[in-house]
Amino acid sequence: MMNGLLCRIYQLMIRRSMMSNWLKLAESLDSENMLGFLRSFADDCASSFFRIDPKHHPWISQIKAVDWRSWMCVGMGGSAAGASFLSDLAGANGTTPVHVHRNYGLPSWWEPKMLVVATSYSGNTEETIHAVELALAAGGTVIVISSGGTLAGLCEIHDKAHLVLVPGGQPPRSAFGHLFGSLMSLGWALDLLPKPEEGKLVGMINRLREHSLKADFTIHPDNDIAHLAFGLKERPIAVIASMEMAGAGDRFRNQMNENAARYARVAILPEMNHNEIVAWGDESDKDPDSEEQGLIMLAWSGMNPQVAKRMNWFTEHLLTEAAWKIDCEGESLLEAMLHACIDMDWLSCALGLLNDKDPSSIGPIIQLKEHLSNS
């Protein structure tokens, strides 16, 4: 009896110590309240899902009346991540192709019958501005999702440029709920995707709120996110996802890059089974570092059964012991994606804090922008 009591007291002391350590790291390193923005993710999505309405966006009926050949989503970095999610959703259940362009200019095959949707949180992304200006000069129609900046200004002087305004004042990658939620609202308004019933949306948001609370390692210091961060701290990071979750995998990598200053690479099933699987290896053929890899697999219930079999076989034959499968829960692909977002955001910030890195700091990006503006 006494031994059991002492054990529980010891566990409680360890828990309090871990909680204190996470809180101290966050207080000393998180200069722009990144963790606070993570906590509001579900609420950001909730408000943005209903952002587009005819009263505030009277041009929407005019856009809806056009038979668009496809959507051309332009953007960079965290601002473009939502476009990849939208493209994956359109590929699974959409009415029109959605292309994603992360570059200056536009593809040579773009034409004005393709609706341009430009996402830039600041409204000042150089590459996105260039693409929008070219589209408008060629007679294209542009919808801008932004908190202001040059792109918002272009909407004031061009009849064929329309603004969807989102709240400002935070790092772009932490504004994913605002940006992607607005993209979804636009997609539903223009019948790109079938809109869920309001009750199902509310239920999804409530489940995402609960998951975000559970993922908060400052409240639950011994949760799965905390343990996973410790497990990945000293290892190279790899992410494997099914094709429908490719955008989530890419965002996982980008969050690791920016929030944690860590490399991460992404592979997609079933494609990686035709090449990269050899490097993961067996006892005769393998990369020299295959056993040192830290692997995260993004699974969801809607995967093609054959892809699920491939993932299970791959898991059983891994040489590394540092492998985790994240079940991206949800009643739909959309919910599974957002469930993954919550995990990747909290995990990347936890890794950043463990490495004494401010999750808001992006020094090299700022330095490069300053160099470009002065040259």
Secondary structure, 3 states (H helix, E strand, C coil): CHHHHHHHHHHHHHHHHHHHHHHHHHHHHCCCCHHHHHHCHHHHHHHHCCCCCCCCCCCHHHHHCCCCCEEEEEECHHHHHHHHHHHHHHHHHCCCCEEEECCCCCCCCCCCCEEEEEECCCCCCHHHHHHHHHHHHCCCCEEEEECCHHHHHHHHHCCCEEEEECCCCCCHHHHHHHHHHHHHHHHHHCCCCCCCCHHHHHHHHHHHHHHHHHHCCCCCCCCHHHHHHHHHCCCCEEEEEEHHHHHHHHHHHHHHHHHHCCCCEEEEECHHHHCCHHHHCCCCCCCCCHHHCEEEEEECCCCCHHHHHHHHHHHHCCCCCCEEEEECCCCCHHHHHHHHHHHHHHHHHHHHHHCCCCCCCCHHHHHHHHHHHHC
